[in-house]
């Protein structure tokens, strides 16, 4: 394992976008060349096995001529022993090269997969809004596996084929230029036939990988959203859309395989034609005394060794096209720009008091979509700030800027008087607790899911956090208590229970800044009251940002920001805003009416 875990070198960053086969192969090569010694050992094994495979047919011809011309028993037996030894050692070195290449290819794909996964951890939030989860999973699994299968065989086959073709051609020219000329007559037909086939398969293989990613992404999305599909009776529409995507995958895969299937048919026909030419032409030459019978047998074997590598190269080329299509999809993710690195002068921060200020902040998700416009407010340490307003008003964007998931396009965000960009992201986030509307759980025990808030926490601290979040009540009812295993994404417990565990996780972290994004939206009223009591105690002396649609949960907030279309239209305490009789007062009256 240790020899595989190489640090990612700077050579893998800042590369140009993947746009052609040559650059993609060059980049795969750079991953493989991290184990040069093993690669050269594979080449040595291939060279020895190829040399032995070339010696075998020549010695076979010598045996036949010896039997015909001078059938001395001891000489024939000695030649047969030599022949057996050659084929034995050829088999041994073929096994060695295969075993070594499997190690090398798996290590290469291991590094690529690890690089891709690690790079995904450092991509900005905006990236994940562009791709479906299933699409990313397809690149991490299907596309990488495609590269793995090709590397296992393509490198060996390519080098072996080149050596075999070159060696066979040289030996044949030395033995008989006339028979060699007869052997290579089929090469032009092979070349133009393969050129016609591979020109078409490349496009289809690329489309196949693209369509496979779309099918995986759509299926994953529909599986996770199945309750909504059923609730709105959209099964027929989902089936129709999946059928369209599946049809596109079928078409690209079908034609890729059809054209690929032409290769063995073409090669078998040409091999048979080459064999007939050599035997017919060789017979004429033998009758006239130009060649021996043993030489004809040698040439028939060499002719197959000459055309078979051409066949193998053609097959490998199609495999390479498929692998390149997958590698391009992987490398295109690796080429995505990582989250903006910290400024050179960015510093660690050991303590945060919680003094937060937005100073004329503007933010664009892209050049056309303006999310925040001239947002300014000041929060004193230990205060609770509530953000209210319609969907799309910019509430989540405010806390995203505070967490440095994004940086302000214009203006400044300050914490304790320091520009937030002067602080290291990791250090800043260490002092923040985040509870989202959709609680994220991992496939682990309840205890480990809570401990994710602080990995060095003791079991007693985990349980105290659960008690503070009112999660201990339902945890204690499980047979295995805190050791109860949760399925992927917390399936098996209710959304409200997942939210309680998420709050317990944030409590365990004990942050200086709290961000609660609709943290109690999925919890019943009775539980919500209990949680709010715990949160009020927890948020004491800590600066907290609360996004809420239930206005009764934010009555005690020190500052309420009313947002619309990315602007703060009102701000003040609950009583101040109600007496103002503006938008907030209107929201309060409407919720009271319901």
C-alpha positions in Angstrom: 0.0 0.0 0.0 2.8 2.4 0.9 4.3 2.3 -2.6 1.0 3.3 -4.1 0.3 6.3 -1.9 2.4 8.8 -3.6 1.8 12.5 -3.0 0.1 14.3 -5.9 2.8 16.2 -7.6 2.5 19.7 -9.0 2.7 18.2 -12.4 -1.0 17.3 -12.2 -2.2 20.8 -11.5 -2.7 23.6 -13.9 -2.8 21.4 -17.0 -4.7 22.5 -20.1 -8.2 21.2 -20.7 -8.4 17.7 -22.1 -9.3 18.1 -25.8 -7.5 15.3 -27.7 -6.4 11.7 -27.5 -2.7 12.5 -27.5 -2.9 14.8 -24.5 -5.1 12.4 -22.6 -2.7 9.5 -23.2 0.2 11.7 -22.2 -1.5 12.4 -18.9 -2.3 8.8 -18.2 1.4 8.1 -18.9 2.4 10.6 -16.3 0.5 8.7 -13.6 2.0 5.4 -14.8 5.6 6.8 -14.8 5.5 7.3 -11.1 6.7 3.6 -11.0 9.4 3.7 -13.7 11.3 0.7 -12.3 8.3 -1.5 -12.5 7.4 -0.3 -15.9 10.9 -1.0 -17.2 10.8 -4.5 -15.6 7.6 -5.2 -17.5 9.3 -4.0 -20.8 12.2 -6.4 -20.1 9.8 -9.3 -19.5 7.9 -8.4 -22.7 11.1 -8.2 -24.7 12.3 -11.7 -23.5 9.0 -13.4 -24.1 8.6 -11.8 -27.5 12.2 -12.9 -28.4 11.4 -16.4 -27.4 8.1 -16.4 -29.3 10.2 -15.5 -32.4 12.8 -18.2 -31.8 10.1 -20.9 -31.6 8.9 -21.0 -35.2 12.4 -20.8 -36.6 13.5 -23.8 -34.5 10.4 -25.6 -35.5 11.4 -25.2 -39.2 14.8 -26.5 -38.4 13.3 -29.6 -36.7 11.2 -30.3 -39.8 14.1 -29.9 -42.3 16.3 -32.1 -40.0 13.7 -34.8 -40.0 13.4 -34.6 -43.8 17.0 -34.2 -44.8 19.0 -35.8 -41.9 16.7 -37.7 -39.5 19.4 -38.4 -36.8 17.5 -39.4 -33.7 19.7 -37.7 -31.1 19.9 -34.4 -33.0 16.1 -34.3 -33.5 15.5 -35.1 -29.8 18.0 -32.3 -28.8 16.2 -29.8 -31.0 12.8 -30.8 -29.6 14.2 -30.3 -26.0 15.4 -26.8 -27.1 12.0 -26.1 -28.5 10.3 -27.2 -25.3 12.6 -25.1 -23.2 11.9 -22.1 -25.4 8.2 -22.4 -25.0 8.4 -23.1 -21.3 10.5 -20.0 -20.6 8.2 -18.0 -22.9 5.2 -19.0 -20.8 7.1 -18.1 -17.6 8.0 -14.6 -18.8 4.5 -14.1 -20.2 3.1 -14.8 -16.7 5.7 -12.5 -15.1 4.9 -9.6 -17.5 1.1 -10.1 -17.0 1.4 -10.2 -13.2 3.7 -7.2 -13.1 1.5 -5.2 -15.5 -1.6 -5.9 -13.4 0.2 -4.4 -10.4 1.4 -1.4 -12.4 -2.0 -0.7 -14.0 -3.9 -1.1 -10.7 -1.5 1.2 -9.0 -1.9 3.7 -11.8 -5.7 3.7 -11.6 -5.5 3.8 -7.8 -3.6 7.0 -8.0 -5.9 8.5 -10.6 -9.0 7.5 -8.6 -7.5 8.9 -5.4 -6.5 12.1 -7.2 -10.0 12.5 -8.6 -11.7 11.9 -5.2 -9.3 14.2 -3.3 -9.7 16.9 -5.9 -13.5 16.7 -5.5 -13.0 17.5 -1.8 -11.5 20.9 -2.8 -13.9 22.0 -5.5 -16.2 25.0 -4.8 -19.8 24.5 -4.0 -20.8 25.9 -7.4 -19.2 22.9 -9.1 -21.6 20.4 -7.4 -24.6 22.4 -8.5 -23.6 21.6 -12.2 -23.5 17.8 -11.9 -25.8 15.1 -10.7 -24.4 12.8 -8.0 -24.9 9.8 -10.3 -22.9 11.5 -13.0 -20.0 12.1 -10.7 -20.3 8.5 -9.4 -20.1 7.3 -12.9 -16.8 9.1 -13.5 -15.4 7.8 -10.3 -16.4 4.2 -10.9 -17.4 3.3 -14.5 -14.9 5.5 -16.3 -12.1 4.6 -14.0 -12.8 0.9 -14.3 -12.8 1.4 -18.1 -9.3 2.8 -17.9 -8.2 0.0 -15.5 -9.4 -2.8 -17.9 -7.5 -1.2 -20.8 -4.3 -0.6 -19.0 -4.2 -4.2 -17.8 -3.9 -5.5 -21.3 -3.3 -2.6 -23.7 0.3 -1.7 -22.7 1.5 -5.3 -22.8 -0.4 -6.0 -26.0 0.9 -2.8 -27.7 4.6 -3.4 -26.8 4.4 -7.1 -27.6 2.7 -6.4 -31.0 5.3 -3.8 -32.0 8.2 -6.0 -31.0 6.6 -9.1 -32.7 5.9 -7.3 -35.9 9.3 -5.7 -36.1 11.1 -8.9 -35.1 9.1 -11.2 -37.4 9.6 -8.9 -40.4 13.4 -8.8 -39.9 13.6 -12.6 -39.5 11.4 -13.2 -42.5 13.5 -10.8 -44.7 16.7 -12.6 -43.6 15.2 -16.1 -44.4 13.4 -15.3 -47.6 12.7 -11.9 -49.1 10.3 -13.5 -51.7 8.1 -15.2 -49.1 8.2 -12.0 -47.1 6.9 -10.0 -50.0 4.0 -12.5 -50.3 3.3 -12.2 -46.6 3.0 -8.4 -46.5 0.7 -8.1 -49.5 -2.4 -8.1 -47.2 -1.0 -5.2 -45.0 -2.4 -2.3 -47.1 -5.8 -3.9 -47.0 -5.6 -4.3 -43.2 -4.4 -0.7 -42.8 -7.2 1.0 -44.8 -9.8 -1.4 -43.3 -8.8 -0.6 -39.8 -8.6 3.1 -40.5 -12.2 3.1 -41.8 -13.4 1.2 -38.7 -11.6 3.1 -36.0 -12.6 6.5 -37.4 -16.2 5.6 -36.6 -15.8 3.7 -33.3 -14.0 6.6 -31.6 -17.1 8.9 -31.8 -19.4 6.1 -30.6 -17.2 5.2 -27.6 -17.2 8.8 -26.5 -20.9 9.0 -26.8 -21.3 5.7 -25.0 -19.4 6.9 -21.9 -21.3 10.2 -21.9 -24.7 8.5 -22.3 -23.8 6.0 -19.6 -23.1 8.9 -17.2 -26.4 10.5 -18.0 -28.3 7.2 -17.4 -26.6 6.7 -14.0 -27.2 10.3 -13.0 -30.8 10.2 -13.9 -31.4 6.8 -12.3 -29.7 8.0 -9.0 -31.8 11.1 -9.0 -35.1 9.2 -9.6 -34.3 6.6 -6.9 -33.6 9.3 -4.3 -36.8 11.2 -5.4 -39.1 8.2 -5.7 -41.6 9.4 -3.0 -42.1 12.6 -4.9 -42.4 10.8 -8.2 -45.1 8.5 -6.7 -46.9 11.4 -4.9 -47.3 13.4 -8.2 -48.0 10.2 -10.3 -45.1 10.9 -12.6 -44.1 7.3 -13.1 -45.1 7.3 -16.8 -43.1 10.5 -17.4 -40.1 9.2 -15.6 -40.3 5.9 -17.6 -40.5 7.8 -20.8 -37.5 10.1 -20.0 -35.4 7.1 -18.9 -36.4 5.2 -22.0 -35.1 8.1 -24.1 -31.7 8.2 -22.3 -31.5 4.4 -22.4 -32.2 4.5 -26.1 -29.4 7.0 -26.7 -27.0 4.7 -24.7 -28.2 1.7 -26.7 -27.6 3.4 -30.0 -24.1 4.6 -29.2 -23.1 1.3 -27.6 -24.7 -0.8 -30.4 -22.9 0.9 -33.2 -19.6 1.0 -31.2 -19.8 -2.8 -30.9 -21.0 -3.3 -34.4 -18.0 -1.5 -35.9 -15.7 -3.2 -33.4 -17.1 -6.5 -34.5 -15.9 -5.9 -38.0 -12.3 -6.2 -36.8 -12.0 -9.9 -36.1 -14.0 -10.7 -39.3 -11.7 -8.6 -41.4 -8.6 -10.1 -39.7 -9.7 -13.7 -40.0 -10.4 -13.2 -43.7 -7.0 -11.6 -44.3 -5.2 -14.2 -42.2 -6.7 -17.0 -44.3 -5.8 -15.1 -47.5 -2.2 -14.6 -46.3 -2.0 -18.3 -45.4 -3.2 -19.3 -48.8 -0.8 -17.0 -50.6 2.2 -18.2 -48.6 1.4 -21.9 -49.0 0.6 -21.5 -52.7 3.6 -19.3 -53.5 5.9 -21.3 -51.2 4.9 -24.5 -52.9 5.9 -23.1 -56.3 9.2 -21.8 -54.8 9.9 -25.2 -53.1 9.3 -27.1 -56.3 11.9 -24.9 -58.0 14.4 -25.4 -55.2 14.3 -21.8 -53.8 13.0 -22.8 -50.3 12.6 -25.9 -48.1 9.4 -27.4 -46.7 10.6 -26.4 -43.2 11.0 -22.8 -44.3 7.4 -22.8 -45.6 6.2 -24.1 -42.2 8.2 -21.5 -40.5 6.7 -18.7 -42.7 3.2 -19.9 -42.2 3.8 -19.6 -38.4 5.5 -16.2 -38.8 2.7 -15.0 -41.1 0.2 -15.5 -38.3 2.6 -13.9 -35.8 2.9 -11.0 -38.2 -0.9 -10.5 -38.9 -2.1 -11.5 -35.4 -0.4 -8.5 -33.7 -1.9 -6.2 -36.4 -5.3 -7.7 -35.3 -4.4 -7.3 -31.7 -3.3 -3.7 -32.2 -6.6 -2.9 -34.0 -8.6 -4.5 -31.1 -6.4 -2.6 -28.5 -6.9 0.6 -30.4 -10.6 0.3 -30.0 -10.2 -0.5 -26.3 -7.9 2.6 -26.0 -10.5 4.7 -27.7 -13.0 3.6 -25.1 -10.6 4.1 -22.2 -9.6 7.6 -23.5 -13.3 8.5 -23.6 -13.5 7.5 -19.9 -10.2 9.2 -19.0 -11.2 12.4 -20.6 -14.3 12.5 -18.4 -12.2 11.9 -15.3 -9.5 14.4 -16.3 -12.1 17.1 -17.1 -13.1 17.0 -13.4 -9.5 17.1 -12.3 -9.0 20.1 -14.5 -11.8 22.0 -12.7 -10.4 24.8 -10.7 -10.2 24.0 -7.0 -11.7 26.3 -4.4 -9.7 29.5 -4.4 -6.7 29.0 -2.3 -6.0 31.1 0.7 -4.2 34.3 0.2 -0.5 34.2 0.9 -0.9 36.4 3.9 -3.9 34.4 5.3 -3.4 33.5 8.9 -4.6 31.0 11.4 -7.2 32.1 13.9 -7.2 30.6 17.4 -10.3 32.4 18.8 -13.3 34.1 17.3 -15.3 36.5 19.5 -18.1 36.7 16.9 -18.2 40.3 15.8 -19.5 40.1 12.2 -19.9 42.9 9.7 -21.0 42.9 6.1 -19.9 46.1 4.4 -21.6 46.9 1.0 -21.4 43.3 -0.1 -22.4 42.4 -3.7 -22.3 38.8 -5.0 -22.8 37.2 -8.3 -23.1 33.4 -8.9 -22.3 34.2 -12.5 -22.1 37.4 -14.5 -25.9 37.5 -15.1 -27.3 36.2 -11.7 -26.9 38.8 -9.0 -27.6 37.2 -5.6 -26.7 40.0 -3.2 -26.8 43.7 -3.7 -25.2 46.2 -1.3 -25.8 44.2 1.8 -24.6 45.9 5.0 -25.1 45.0 8.7 -23.2 44.7 11.9 -23.5 41.9 14.5 -22.1 42.2 18.0 -20.5 39.2 19.7 -23.0 36.8 21.2 -25.9 38.2 19.2 -28.5 36.1 17.4 -29.3 37.2 13.9 -32.3 35.9 12.0 -32.7 36.1 8.3 -36.2 36.0 6.8 -37.7 36.5 3.4 -39.0 34.6 0.4 -37.2 31.8 -1.3 -34.3 33.2 -3.4 -34.1 36.3 -1.3 -30.4 35.7 -0.6 -30.5 34.3 3.0 -28.4 31.2 2.3 -26.0 33.2 0.2 -25.3 35.4 3.2 -24.3 32.5 5.4 -22.4 30.9 2.5 -20.2 34.0 2.3 -19.7 34.0 6.0 -18.5 30.3 5.7 -16.4 31.2 2.7 -18.0 28.7 0.5 -17.9 31.7 -1.8 -16.2 35.1 -1.6 -17.9 38.4 -2.1 -17.7 39.9 -5.6 -17.6 43.4 -4.1 -17.4 44.7 -0.6 -16.1 43.1 2.5 -17.1 40.6 5.2 -15.3 41.1 8.5 -15.0 38.9 11.6 -13.6 40.6 14.7 -12.6 43.5 12.5 -10.5 41.3 10.1 -11.3 40.8 6.5 -12.5 37.2 6.2 -10.2 36.7 3.3 -7.2 37.3 5.5 -8.2 34.2 7.5 -7.5 30.6 6.4 -10.6 28.8 5.4 -9.9 25.7 7.4 -9.2 27.7 10.6 -12.3 29.8 10.1 -14.6 26.8 9.6 -13.1 25.1 12.7 -14.9 27.8 14.8 -18.2 27.4 12.9 -21.1 25.0 13.5 -23.6 24.4 10.7 -27.0 22.7 10.8 -28.7 22.4 7.4 -32.3 21.9 6.5 -31.4 18.5 5.0 -29.5 16.6 7.7 -26.6 14.6 6.3 -25.9 11.3 7.9 -23.2 8.7 7.1 -23.2 4.9 7.0 -21.9 4.5 10.5 -23.2 4.2 14.1 -25.2 7.0 15.7 -22.2 7.6 18.0 -19.8 8.1 15.1 -22.3 10.3 13.2 -22.4 12.7 16.2 -18.7 12.4 16.8 -18.1 13.7 13.3 -18.5 17.1 14.9 -15.3 16.6 16.9 -13.4 13.4 16.2 -11.5 13.4 19.5 -14.6 13.6 21.7 -15.2 11.0 24.3 -18.2 8.7 24.5 -19.5 10.7 27.4 -19.2 14.0 25.5 -21.1 12.5 22.6 -23.9 11.4 24.8 -24.0 14.8 26.6 -24.4 16.5 23.2 -27.2 14.1 22.3 -29.0 14.9 25.6 -28.6 18.7 25.0 -30.1 18.2 21.5 -33.0 16.1 22.9 -31.8 13.2 20.7 -31.1 10.9 23.7 -34.8 10.2 24.1 -35.2 8.3 20.8 -31.6 6.9 20.8 -32.2 5.1 24.1 -35.1 3.3 22.6 -33.0 1.5 20.0 -31.8 -2.0 20.9 -28.1 -1.0 20.5 -28.5 2.6 21.6 -25.6 4.8 20.4 -24.0 1.8 18.6 -27.0 1.5 16.3 -25.8 1.5 12.7 -27.4 4.0 10.3 -27.9 3.1 6.6 -26.5 5.4 3.9 -27.8 9.0 4.3 -29.5 8.0 7.6 -32.2 5.8 6.1 -34.0 3.9 8.8 -34.7 6.9 11.0 -37.1 9.8 10.4 -36.1 13.2 9.0 -36.8 14.7 12.3 -34.5 12.3 14.1 -31.7 12.9 11.6 -32.1 16.6 12.3 -31.7 16.0 16.0 -28.5 14.1 15.4 -27.3 16.9 13.2 -27.9 19.4 15.9 -26.1 17.1 18.5 -23.1 17.0 16.1 -23.0 20.9 16.0 -23.4 21.0 19.8 -20.5 18.7 20.2 -18.3 20.9 18.1 -18.9 23.8 20.5 -18.3 26.5 17.9 -18.0 30.2 18.3 -20.3 30.9 15.4 -23.6 29.0 14.8 -25.4 28.8 11.4 -28.8 27.3 11.5 -30.5 26.9 8.1 -34.1 25.9 8.8 -32.7 23.6 11.5 -36.1 22.8 13.0 -38.1 22.7 9.8 -38.5 18.9 9.8 -39.4 18.5 13.5 -42.8 18.4 15.1 -44.0 21.3 17.2 -43.4 19.7 20.6 -39.9 18.6 19.8 -39.2 22.0 18.2 -40.1 23.7 21.5 -37.6 21.5 23.4 -34.9 22.0 20.8 -35.4 25.7 20.9 -34.9 25.7 24.6 -31.6 23.8 24.2 -30.5 26.1 21.4 -31.3 29.2 23.4 -29.0 27.9 26.1 -26.4 26.8 23.6 -26.4 30.1 21.6 -25.9 32.2 24.7 -22.7 34.2 24.3 -22.2 32.8 20.8 -23.0 34.7 17.6 -25.7 32.8 15.7 -27.2 33.2 12.3 -30.7 31.6 12.0 -32.5 31.2 8.7 -36.2 30.5 9.5 -39.6 30.6 7.9 -41.4 30.0 11.2 -41.3 33.5 12.6 -42.3 32.4 16.1 -38.9 30.7 16.5 -37.0 34.0 16.0 -39.0 36.4 18.2 -36.1 36.6 20.7 -33.4 37.3 18.0 -31.3 40.4 18.7 -31.4 41.4 15.0 -33.8 40.3 12.2 -32.8 40.9 8.6 -35.7 41.0 6.2 -34.4 40.2 2.7 -35.9 40.5 -0.8 -34.2 40.1 -4.2 -30.7 40.0 -2.6 -31.2 43.2 -0.6 -31.9 43.9 3.1 -35.2 45.8 3.1 -35.8 45.9 6.8 -33.7 45.2 9.9 -34.3 45.5 13.7 -35.7 43.5 16.6 -39.0 41.7 16.4 -40.9 44.5 18.3 -39.2 47.2 16.3 -40.2 45.6 12.9 -43.7 44.8 14.0 -44.3 48.4 15.1 -42.8 49.6 11.8 -45.7 48.0 10.0 -43.7 47.0 7.0 -42.9 43.7 5.3 -42.0 41.8 8.5 -45.2 42.9 10.2 -47.1 41.7 7.2 -45.4 38.3 7.4 -46.1 38.0 11.1 -49.8 38.7 10.5 -50.1 36.3 7.7 -48.5 33.4 9.7 -50.7 34.3 12.7 -53.8 34.0 10.5 -52.7 30.4 9.6 
